[in-house]
Every structure is written in structure tokens, then in C-alpha cells.
Amino acid sequence: MAEYVARDADPKVNPPISSCAAGEIRAVQGEITMEQALASGDTLPMALVPAGHVPVDAIVDTDSLDSGSGIVFDVGDVDANGDELVSGSTIGQGGGMARMAQQGGSRLAPYTDQNRRMGLTVTTGPGSAVTPATITVTVFYRRSHRGS
């Protein structure tokens, strides 16, 4: 199991930006080009949601990561379950886009003391990997309202 961190998920390089007003939506986008094959259990932190904020939507855009029909991944908090926003996505098998579709994904409780690392967790590795391949994750988030 390996971790491939997008530059956008490094708080020293790209500190997360807090929203200033209630209801204000911010977006953060992370991108990584994979030069090597992904394997089951690999994580790809792609973006940071600041402490006190919650994700409200996410979009994944990926090139083909597998010339077969093997790769499956989740999108969410890579330090928790990892599937809070998208679960069981197969878009890496031919390339494509997916949007947040998990029930309860927009009702996650905020972290109060740390940033949330959002990204991909590979649940099933590719049968026949395709490289290089670019993966982009865009996460939309807002300031927490009364703890939610």
C-alpha cells in the first residue's frame, strides 16, 4: 500500500482557504499524474478541506487507469472510511467523470482541530494498468453551520 500525495494536498505548499461568510462555497482542486500502476489499498490525498468546514460536493475526472475492468476506487476522507463522497467507482476502467453520490456525504461532521484530507482510496487494483494517467479531484466545501 502506497500513498501518492498531490501537491494541492500539502498544507506547506497550498494551505487550505477558509470561507469567510455563512453559506459561501469554496472549491479546491487537486491533480496528480500517475507514472506507475496503482494497487489495492493505495491512497491519493488530493485536496484539503479546512478544519471547521464540511464538503458539500465532489467531482472526479480521470484518464483510463486500467485497460481491463479491474480498478475500483472510493473518494472521501483518506484518513477515515475514504468512501464518504463516492463509493465503488469504476470510471478508472476507461476514464470519465463521477460526482458525489453517497447518501449523507453532504452531512459529514466537521473536524474542529485538523484539516480533512480528501482523495481516492483504491479498493481493487487494475488488471492491466495504463500509465501515465492524470486524476483530478475537485471538492466543494463550506463553513460548518452549528456543527454540521
Secondary structure as UniProt FT lines:
FT   HELIX           7..9
FT   TURN            11..13
FT   TURN            22..23
FT   STRAND          25..34
FT   TURN            40..41
FT   STRAND          43..49
FT   TURN            51..52
FT   STRAND          53..62
FT   STRAND          72..77
FT   TURN            78..81
FT   STRAND          86..89
FT   HELIX           91..93
FT   STRAND          96..99
FT   TURN            103..104
FT   HELIX           105..107
FT   STRAND          116..124
FT   STRAND          133..143
FT   TURN            146..147
//
